[in-house]
Amino acid sequence: MNTALLLIFLILVVAPLSNFVHEIGHLLGAKLAKADEITLVIGRGKKLFRLVFYNMELQIGRMFISSGYTGSKRIKPYSNVEVFYITLFGPLLNAIIVFICYLFYQSVPNTYLLIFMLYNCWLFVMNAIPYKVGKQESDGLIMVRALFQKNVY
């Protein structure tokens, strides 16, 4: 298998798609919590694409391979339980994708599928671990706060 092709696939397809899946998980959690406004952002920099649908907005930035963010607002503040499951749904969706890819990989071993599965596994693990880098908090840290502190947000 051509290593350069696999690297391009990882950077241009797997990373953005996996980040999108992760952020869709947070969006689903926010919808379940009846958010009034939800913004899903993939990438950074100048907006390449913007779509508004009901109370949801999707933005894709020029550096779409780098990261994602989902923000939601509600007139009534979220409870800690709601913060917990909104935050949990991102890594959980990555874990579900890993499981589905694993089942497919057992039947049809494929390097591209394996890369997609491993990247989603990495996203799941790295987001489940509680840590903070600068101002950026992991989903794991937000979930721990939601469990053990009063009025997280």
CORZI-V536713 format. One record per residue. RES is the residue in three letters. SS is DSSP state (alpha for helix, beta for strand, coil for the rest). OMEGA is omega in whole degrees, 0 to 359 (none if undefined). Layout:
res:RES ss:SS omega:OMEGA
res:RES ss:SS omega:OMEGA
This chain:
res:MET ss:coil omega:181
res:ASN ss:coil omega:183
res:THR ss:alpha omega:180
res:ALA ss:alpha omega:179
res:LEU ss:alpha omega:178
res:LEU ss:alpha omega:178
res:LEU ss:alpha omega:177
res:ILE ss:alpha omega:177
res:PHE ss:alpha omega:179
res:LEU ss:alpha omega:185
res:ILE ss:alpha omega:187
res:LEU ss:alpha omega:183
res:VAL ss:alpha omega:187
res:VAL ss:alpha omega:183
res:ALA ss:alpha omega:180
res:PRO ss:alpha omega:181
res:LEU ss:alpha omega:179
res:SER ss:alpha omega:176
res:ASN ss:alpha omega:177
res:PHE ss:alpha omega:178
res:VAL ss:alpha omega:180
res:HIS ss:alpha omega:181
res:GLU ss:alpha omega:175
res:ILE ss:alpha omega:176
res:GLY ss:alpha omega:178
res:HIS ss:alpha omega:178
res:LEU ss:alpha omega:179
res:LEU ss:alpha omega:176
res:GLY ss:alpha omega:179
res:ALA ss:alpha omega:177
res:LYS ss:alpha omega:178
res:LEU ss:alpha omega:179
res:ALA ss:coil omega:178
res:LYS ss:coil omega:177
res:ALA ss:coil omega:178
res:ASP ss:coil omega:183
res:GLU ss:beta omega:178
res:ILE ss:beta omega:177
res:THR ss:beta omega:177
res:LEU ss:beta omega:183
res:VAL ss:beta omega:174
res:ILE ss:beta omega:179
res:GLY ss:beta omega:180
res:ARG ss:beta omega:177
res:GLY ss:beta omega:182
res:LYS ss:beta omega:180
res:LYS ss:beta omega:174
res:LEU ss:beta omega:188
res:PHE ss:beta omega:177
res:ARG ss:beta omega:179
res:LEU ss:beta omega:177
res:VAL ss:beta omega:182
res:PHE ss:beta omega:186
res:TYR ss:coil omega:182
res:ASN ss:coil omega:183
res:MET ss:beta omega:177
res:GLU ss:beta omega:176
res:LEU ss:beta omega:177
res:GLN ss:beta omega:174
res:ILE ss:beta omega:181
res:GLY ss:beta omega:182
res:ARG ss:beta omega:179
res:MET ss:beta omega:187
res:PHE ss:beta omega:181
res:ILE ss:beta omega:192
res:SER ss:beta omega:188
res:SER ss:beta omega:177
res:GLY ss:beta omega:181
res:TYR ss:beta omega:172
res:THR ss:beta omega:178
res:GLY ss:beta omega:178
res:SER ss:beta omega:180
res:LYS ss:beta omega:177
res:ARG ss:coil omega:180
res:ILE ss:coil omega:176
res:LYS ss:coil omega:181
res:PRO ss:coil omega:178
res:TYR ss:coil omega:172
res:SER ss:coil omega:178
res:ASN ss:alpha omega:178
res:VAL ss:alpha omega:179
res:GLU ss:alpha omega:177
res:VAL ss:alpha omega:180
res:PHE ss:alpha omega:185
res:TYR ss:alpha omega:174
res:ILE ss:alpha omega:181
res:THR ss:alpha omega:181
res:LEU ss:alpha omega:187
res:PHE ss:alpha omega:178
res:GLY ss:alpha omega:178
res:PRO ss:alpha omega:180
res:LEU ss:alpha omega:179
res:LEU ss:alpha omega:174
res:ASN ss:alpha omega:179
res:ALA ss:alpha omega:177
res:ILE ss:alpha omega:178
res:ILE ss:alpha omega:177
res:VAL ss:alpha omega:181
res:PHE ss:alpha omega:180
res:ILE ss:alpha omega:178
res:CYS ss:alpha omega:178
res:TYR ss:alpha omega:179
res:LEU ss:alpha omega:178
res:PHE ss:alpha omega:182
res:TYR ss:alpha omega:178
res:GLN ss:alpha omega:180
res:SER ss:alpha omega:185
res:VAL ss:coil omega:179
res:PRO ss:coil omega:184
res:ASN ss:coil omega:182
res:THR ss:alpha omega:181
res:TYR ss:alpha omega:177
res:LEU ss:alpha omega:178
res:LEU ss:alpha omega:178
res:ILE ss:alpha omega:178
res:PHE ss:alpha omega:180
res:MET ss:alpha omega:182
res:LEU ss:alpha omega:179
res:TYR ss:alpha omega:178
res:ASN ss:alpha omega:175
res:CYS ss:alpha omega:178
res:TRP ss:alpha omega:178
res:LEU ss:alpha omega:179
res:PHE ss:alpha omega:183
res:VAL ss:alpha omega:183
res:MET ss:alpha omega:178
res:ASN ss:alpha omega:180
res:ALA ss:alpha omega:180
res:ILE ss:coil omega:178
res:PRO ss:coil omega:176
res:TYR ss:coil omega:178
res:LYS ss:beta omega:176
res:VAL ss:beta omega:185
res:GLY ss:coil omega:177
res:LYS ss:coil omega:184
res:GLN ss:beta omega:179
res:GLU ss:beta omega:177
res:SER ss:coil omega:176
res:ASP ss:alpha omega:180
res:GLY ss:alpha omega:179
res:LEU ss:alpha omega:179
res:ILE ss:alpha omega:179
res:MET ss:alpha omega:178
res:VAL ss:alpha omega:178
res:ARG ss:alpha omega:181
res:ALA ss:alpha omega:180
res:LEU ss:alpha omega:192
res:PHE ss:alpha omega:179
res:GLN ss:coil omega:177
res:LYS ss:coil omega:176
res:ASN ss:coil omega:181
res:VAL ss:coil omega:181
res:TYR ss:coil omega:none
